[in-house]
Amino acid sequence: MIEYDVTALIPARLGSGRVSEKVFRTIDGEDTLLSRKIKQLRQLLPLDRVIVNTESDRIAQTAL
């Protein structure tokens, strides 16, 4: 049986045309959009790693 490494790639930009700092907006008063997406991916798939692709140091620190 062949085993594969499974990687999820999340593109996350700080700038947005309509909603400023959208990835840091809270959903239901609990998680930010970014943290919820990471949790959903980990629950949905057997992932070996999650990579957040960003130009922002703030997003990168949050993703850790």
Stockholm file with secondary structure:
# STOCKHOLM 1.0

chainA/1-64         MIEYDVTALIPARLGSGRVSEKVFRTIDGEDTLLSRKIKQLRQLLPLDRVIVNTESDRIAQTAL
#=GR chainA/1-64 SS CCCCCCEEEEECCSCCSSSTTGGGCEETTTEEHHHHHHHHHHHHSCCSEEEEECSCHHHHHHHC
#=GC SS_cons        CCCCCCEEEEECCSCCSSSTTGGGCEETTTEEHHHHHHHHHHHHSCCSEEEEECSCHHHHHHHC
//
